[in-house]
């Protein structure tokens, strides 16, 4: 639908500026796919590092972490399921957090959770948890919904990037969770040097509550 809308916009500009002819959606689609293939082959020849941000390497200013249920899997960036599952089980054994829903800003927003059992549905994977700068830096398959252990795993994986800010729509709950977990898992305490960053849209919903939570956690 987005391609059709784009082609329609181009056709409207064609009429507006008095040009003749019409762009066919199917022809445009095939041309675009051929262009993507040529660009992919060119990037391979030039050895372009698609999953490294040249603008902020090696000292990365900010990384955004979020879950998405409809994203393509990239073999080079998706973490191994067994490594992620091992990390989640390790956290659950070392810490004592009650499972259940995590709410942000009262009852308006359903946020991530501390713990959650695997889904009993027929869906093998529930989506992706991703860490991005401009390119996709790291991702993992979600099997338990959006739990805090998933962004924590990605956060740990990006330790060598020297990330200064971690952006997340649940930063107000994730960083207090990280603070508690790091007491039982000392090897994760270095992650506390990363500063929380909350998106403008999410912050407007419950700015005051987020400030109180973060102040209580970090002073």
Backbone torsions as a table, in degrees:
resi	resn	phi	psi	omega
1	UNK	NA	-36.2	180.0
2	UNK	-67.5	-36.4	178.1
3	UNK	-66.7	-42.7	178.5
4	UNK	-62.4	-40.8	178.7
5	UNK	-64.8	-38.8	179.3
6	UNK	-65.8	-43.7	178.8
7	UNK	-63.8	-39.9	178.8
8	UNK	-63.4	-39.0	177.3
9	UNK	-63.4	-41.4	177.4
10	UNK	-63.2	-40.3	178.7
11	UNK	-65.6	-36.1	177.5
12	UNK	-65.7	-38.5	176.8
13	UNK	-68.7	-33.6	176.0
14	UNK	-59.7	-47.1	178.9
15	UNK	-66.3	-40.4	-176.2
16	UNK	-62.2	-37.9	-177.4
17	UNK	-96.4	12.3	171.2
18	UNK	75.6	20.2	178.4
19	UNK	-89.1	154.0	179.7
20	UNK	-97.3	161.1	177.1
21	UNK	100.1	168.1	-178.7
22	UNK	-142.8	139.7	178.5
23	UNK	-85.8	123.5	179.6
24	UNK	-86.9	132.2	-175.5
25	UNK	-61.2	-42.8	-178.9
26	UNK	-64.9	-43.8	179.1
27	UNK	-64.6	-42.1	177.9
28	UNK	-61.0	-42.0	-179.6
29	UNK	-63.1	-44.8	179.4
30	UNK	-64.9	-39.8	178.7
31	UNK	-64.0	-40.6	179.8
32	UNK	-65.2	-41.4	179.1
33	UNK	-64.0	-39.1	177.4
34	UNK	-65.6	-39.7	178.3
35	UNK	-63.5	-41.2	178.0
36	UNK	-62.4	-40.7	179.1
37	UNK	-64.0	-45.1	179.5
38	UNK	-63.3	-41.7	179.1
39	UNK	-64.2	-39.0	178.1
40	UNK	-62.9	-45.8	179.6
41	UNK	-65.2	-37.3	178.8
42	UNK	-65.4	-40.9	179.0
43	UNK	-65.3	-35.8	176.8
44	UNK	-65.8	-41.9	179.5
45	UNK	-63.9	-38.2	-178.4
46	UNK	-85.3	-1.4	-179.5
47	UNK	53.8	48.6	178.9
48	UNK	-73.2	130.9	177.3
49	UNK	-86.4	95.8	-173.8
50	UNK	-69.6	-26.7	-174.9
51	UNK	-106.0	24.8	174.2
52	UNK	-127.2	130.6	-179.6
53	UNK	-90.0	110.2	-177.8
54	UNK	-67.9	-21.0	-176.5
55	UNK	-74.6	-27.1	-174.6
56	UNK	-134.5	32.1	175.0
57	UNK	-107.8	134.6	7.9
58	UNK	-92.2	-8.7	-178.6
59	UNK	-100.8	103.9	-173.4
60	UNK	-92.6	127.9	-177.5
61	UNK	-71.9	-49.6	-174.4
62	UNK	-148.9	144.7	175.2
63	UNK	-129.9	137.4	179.2
64	UNK	-106.3	132.3	-179.6
65	UNK	-120.3	131.7	179.1
66	UNK	-160.3	162.8	177.2
67	UNK	-101.2	147.8	179.2
68	UNK	-146.8	136.6	-176.3
69	UNK	-93.4	-4.7	-179.1
70	UNK	-138.5	85.4	177.2
71	UNK	-141.2	151.2	176.9
72	UNK	-71.2	150.3	176.4
73	UNK	-93.7	127.4	175.4
74	UNK	-109.2	117.0	-173.8
75	UNK	-57.3	-35.2	-175.7
76	UNK	-73.4	-18.2	-174.0
77	UNK	-119.6	-15.8	-179.7
78	UNK	-81.1	124.9	-178.6
79	UNK	-68.0	155.9	179.0
80	UNK	-68.8	133.9	-176.4
81	UNK	-58.3	-40.9	-177.5
82	UNK	-66.2	-33.0	178.4
83	UNK	-70.5	-40.7	178.6
84	UNK	-65.6	-46.0	-178.8
85	UNK	-62.3	-39.3	178.3
86	UNK	-63.2	-40.5	179.5
87	UNK	-66.7	-43.6	179.6
88	UNK	-62.3	-45.2	178.9
89	UNK	-62.9	-37.8	178.3
90	UNK	-61.8	-44.3	179.1
91	UNK	-63.2	-42.7	-178.2
92	UNK	-66.7	-31.1	178.2
93	UNK	-75.6	-36.3	-176.5
94	UNK	-80.0	-27.4	-175.6
95	UNK	-116.6	162.9	178.5
96	UNK	-124.5	91.8	179.0
97	UNK	-120.2	139.7	-178.8
98	UNK	-79.7	135.2	176.8
99	UNK	-71.5	161.5	177.5
100	UNK	142.2	-178.8	-177.2
101	UNK	-78.0	144.1	173.3
102	UNK	-109.7	122.6	-177.1
103	UNK	-105.7	141.8	178.1
104	UNK	-116.3	131.0	176.9
105	UNK	66.2	51.2	-178.5
106	UNK	77.6	-131.4	-177.1
107	UNK	-108.2	11.1	-175.0
108	UNK	-76.9	-41.7	-171.8
109	UNK	-118.7	129.4	174.6
110	UNK	-87.7	113.0	-175.5
111	UNK	-96.2	-170.7	177.2
112	UNK	-70.2	170.1	-176.2
113	UNK	-121.2	158.9	177.4
114	UNK	-73.8	-49.3	177.8
115	UNK	-138.6	153.7	179.9
116	UNK	-162.3	137.2	179.2
117	UNK	-73.5	160.9	176.3
118	UNK	-61.4	149.2	-179.7
119	UNK	-68.5	141.0	176.7
120	UNK	-91.5	2.7	-179.8
121	UNK	-74.8	175.1	-178.6
122	UNK	-80.5	-3.9	-179.3
123	UNK	-77.0	123.3	-179.9
124	UNK	-67.7	-45.1	-179.2
125	UNK	-123.9	142.6	-177.8
126	UNK	-96.7	-5.6	-179.8
127	UNK	146.2	-164.9	-179.7
128	UNK	-121.8	143.8	166.1
129	UNK	-107.1	124.8	-172.6
130	UNK	-125.1	152.1	172.1
131	UNK	-120.4	123.3	-175.3
132	UNK	-131.9	152.8	167.1
133	UNK	-110.9	-95.2	160.2
134	UNK	-100.7	-49.1	171.8
135	UNK	-81.7	170.5	174.9
136	UNK	-77.9	120.1	-176.3
137	UNK	-91.8	-44.2	-176.6
138	UNK	-159.7	150.0	180.0
139	UNK	-150.2	163.2	175.3
140	UNK	-147.7	153.9	177.4
141	UNK	-80.2	131.7	178.5
142	UNK	-91.3	129.1	175.5
143	UNK	-118.1	-8.8	-176.0
144	UNK	-125.7	23.4	-174.6
145	UNK	75.6	-164.8	-178.2
146	UNK	-90.8	91.7	176.5
147	UNK	-103.9	156.6	-176.2
148	UNK	-66.0	-24.3	-179.5
149	UNK	-63.3	-28.9	-179.2
150	UNK	-68.1	-54.0	175.7
151	UNK	-62.7	-28.3	177.1
152	UNK	-65.6	-39.4	177.1
153	UNK	-62.0	-46.3	179.8
154	UNK	-65.2	-39.3	177.4
155	UNK	-58.4	-45.0	179.2
156	UNK	-65.1	-39.7	-178.8
157	UNK	-64.3	-23.8	-177.4
158	UNK	-100.4	17.8	-178.9
159	UNK	-56.6	-39.5	-176.8
160	UNK	-70.5	-10.1	179.3
161	UNK	-83.8	-8.0	-179.5
162	UNK	55.6	49.9	-176.8
163	UNK	-68.9	130.1	-179.5
164	UNK	-88.6	-40.1	-179.9
165	UNK	-124.3	137.5	173.3
166	UNK	-111.2	115.6	-177.5
167	UNK	-93.6	132.3	179.6
168	UNK	-160.4	146.6	178.1
169	UNK	-75.7	-6.6	175.9
170	UNK	-121.5	29.5	-179.1
171	UNK	-58.5	-32.1	-177.1
172	UNK	-67.7	-21.2	177.3
173	UNK	-107.4	-30.5	-177.7
174	UNK	-65.4	-43.5	-176.1
175	UNK	-70.8	-38.2	170.3
176	UNK	-61.4	-36.0	175.9
177	UNK	-62.9	-45.1	178.2
178	UNK	-61.4	-39.5	178.8
179	UNK	-60.1	-42.9	179.7
180	UNK	-69.9	-43.6	-177.6
181	UNK	-64.4	-39.2	-176.4
182	UNK	-64.6	-21.8	177.2
183	UNK	-70.6	-32.8	177.4
184	UNK	-91.2	-20.3	-179.5
185	UNK	-125.5	81.2	-174.7
186	UNK	-56.1	-26.7	-178.1
187	UNK	-66.8	-12.0	-179.8
188	UNK	-97.8	0.8	-175.0
189	UNK	-65.7	-25.8	178.3
190	UNK	-63.2	-24.2	-179.6
191	UNK	-68.5	-19.0	-179.3
192	UNK	-69.1	-12.8	176.9
193	UNK	-71.6	-20.9	176.7
194	UNK	-73.0	137.6	-177.5
195	UNK	-93.9	144.2	178.0
196	UNK	-75.6	146.4	178.5
197	UNK	-140.0	122.8	-177.3
198	UNK	-108.8	135.8	-179.1
199	UNK	-62.1	151.4	-178.3
200	UNK	-60.6	-44.9	-177.9
201	UNK	-59.8	-45.3	-177.2
202	UNK	-72.6	-35.7	-177.5
203	UNK	-65.9	-34.1	-179.0
204	UNK	-62.5	-28.4	-175.9
205	UNK	-71.1	-33.5	-176.5
206	UNK	-154.7	53.3	-176.5
207	UNK	-58.4	-48.2	-175.2
208	UNK	-62.7	-42.9	-179.5
209	UNK	-64.5	-41.7	180.0
210	UNK	-62.2	-41.2	179.3
211	UNK	-61.4	-42.3	-180.0
212	UNK	-64.2	-42.2	-179.5
213	UNK	-64.4	-47.0	-177.5
214	UNK	-68.0	-37.8	177.8
215	UNK	-65.2	-39.2	179.3
216	UNK	-66.1	-29.8	-177.3
217	UNK	-84.7	-36.7	-173.0
218	UNK	-117.8	-8.2	178.7
219	UNK	82.8	NA	NA
